[in-house]
Amino acid sequence: MAKLPDVLAAAWEERDGPVVLTTVSAEGNPNSIYASCVARFGDDMIVVADNFFDKTRANILAGSPGSLLFITKSGKSFQVKGPLERLTSGEVFDDMKSWNGNRPGHAAVTLTCEEAFSGAESLL
């Protein structure tokens, strides 16, 4: 797995609004959701709290990779792609519970960076 590029890590701190998380079903149907309960973890991982996932949860459990898209306050878009993992215990899960407020937090979903883009420009 690759470290989030410095330019993307800096942009993450300037993101505006929710992120868009996209998964794909076993049948190949894409599913995108807005997610506002998100955080970085370590140098290569973004965590999304599974508060109310349904199709997204099913896709992750079926092995879907993920794509996470966000925009900065200046209007620049960034995308991270990689494998998804759903965690219901451990260090990442406990960290998610610390910033997720009183939302359900059924699981912490990690997206580990394998590819990163700013618009069409590859950052890795």
C-alpha positions as CSV (number, residue, x, y, z in Angstrom):
1,M,0.0,0.0,0.0
2,A,1.1,3.5,-0.8
3,K,1.4,6.5,1.5
4,L,-1.1,9.2,0.8
5,P,0.9,11.8,-1.3
6,D,1.8,14.9,0.6
7,V,-0.4,17.1,-1.7
8,L,-3.4,14.9,-1.1
9,A,-2.8,14.8,2.7
10,A,-2.6,18.6,2.8
11,A,-5.8,18.8,0.6
12,W,-7.6,16.4,3.0
13,E,-7.1,19.1,5.8
14,E,-8.9,21.6,3.5
15,R,-11.7,19.4,2.3
16,D,-15.2,20.9,2.0
17,G,-18.3,19.0,2.9
18,P,-18.8,15.2,2.8
19,V,-16.8,12.8,0.8
20,V,-18.3,10.4,-1.9
21,L,-17.5,6.8,-1.3
22,T,-18.1,4.4,-4.2
23,T,-18.3,0.6,-4.1
24,V,-19.4,-2.0,-6.6
25,S,-21.7,-5.0,-6.1
26,A,-20.8,-8.5,-7.0
27,E,-23.0,-8.0,-10.1
28,G,-20.9,-5.0,-11.1
29,N,-23.4,-2.3,-10.1
30,P,-21.8,0.9,-8.7
31,N,-23.1,2.4,-5.5
32,S,-22.0,5.9,-4.3
33,I,-22.9,7.5,-0.9
34,Y,-22.1,10.8,0.8
35,A,-20.2,10.3,4.1
36,S,-19.4,13.0,6.6
37,C,-18.0,10.9,9.4
38,V,-14.5,10.4,8.0
39,A,-10.9,10.7,9.2
40,R,-7.3,9.8,8.2
41,F,-5.6,7.1,10.0
42,G,-1.8,6.7,9.6
43,D,0.0,7.6,6.4
44,D,-2.0,5.4,4.0
45,M,-5.5,5.0,5.2
46,I,-8.9,6.9,5.3
47,V,-11.6,5.7,7.6
48,V,-15.3,6.0,7.1
49,A,-17.7,5.3,9.9
50,D,-20.4,2.7,9.0
51,N,-23.3,4.4,10.7
52,F,-26.1,3.6,8.3
53,F,-24.6,1.5,5.4
54,D,-26.8,-1.0,3.6
55,K,-25.7,-1.6,0.0
56,T,-22.3,-0.2,0.8
57,R,-21.9,-2.7,3.6
58,A,-23.0,-5.6,1.4
59,N,-20.6,-4.5,-1.3
60,I,-17.7,-4.3,1.1
61,L,-18.4,-7.7,2.6
62,A,-18.5,-9.1,-1.0
63,G,-14.9,-7.8,-1.5
64,S,-15.5,-4.5,-3.4
65,P,-12.6,-2.1,-3.8
66,G,-13.4,1.5,-3.1
67,S,-13.0,5.0,-4.4
68,L,-13.3,8.0,-2.2
69,L,-13.7,11.5,-3.8
70,F,-13.5,14.8,-2.0
71,I,-13.3,18.5,-2.9
72,T,-11.3,21.2,-1.2
73,K,-12.5,24.6,-0.2
74,S,-10.8,26.0,-3.3
75,G,-12.8,23.6,-5.5
76,K,-10.0,21.1,-6.4
77,S,-11.0,17.5,-6.5
78,F,-9.0,14.5,-5.2
79,Q,-9.7,10.8,-5.4
80,V,-8.2,7.8,-3.5
81,K,-8.7,4.2,-4.7
82,G,-7.9,1.0,-3.0
83,P,-9.1,-2.0,-1.0
84,L,-11.8,-1.6,1.7
85,E,-11.9,-3.5,5.0
86,R,-14.7,-3.4,7.5
87,L,-13.4,-3.5,11.2
88,T,-15.6,-4.0,14.2
89,S,-12.8,-4.1,16.8
90,G,-9.2,-3.1,17.3
91,E,-7.2,0.1,17.1
92,V,-8.9,1.7,14.0
93,F,-12.4,0.8,15.3
94,D,-11.6,2.4,18.7
95,D,-10.2,5.5,17.0
96,M,-13.4,5.8,14.9
97,K,-15.5,5.6,18.0
98,S,-13.6,8.5,19.5
99,W,-14.6,11.0,16.7
100,N,-17.9,9.6,15.5
101,G,-20.0,11.2,18.2
102,N,-23.2,9.5,19.3
103,R,-23.8,8.0,15.9
104,P,-24.1,4.1,15.8
105,G,-20.6,3.4,14.5
106,H,-21.3,-0.2,13.6
107,A,-17.9,-0.5,12.0
108,A,-14.9,1.4,10.8
109,V,-14.4,1.0,7.1
110,T,-10.8,1.6,5.9
111,L,-9.7,2.5,2.4
112,T,-6.0,1.9,2.0
113,C,-4.4,4.0,-0.7
114,E,-3.2,2.2,-3.8
115,E,-4.0,5.0,-6.3
116,A,-4.4,8.8,-5.8
117,F,-5.5,11.5,-8.2
118,S,-6.1,15.2,-8.4
119,G,-8.6,15.5,-11.2
120,A,-7.1,13.4,-14.0
121,E,-3.5,13.8,-12.7
122,S,-2.1,10.7,-11.1
123,L,-0.4,11.5,-7.8
124,L,1.3,8.1,-7.3
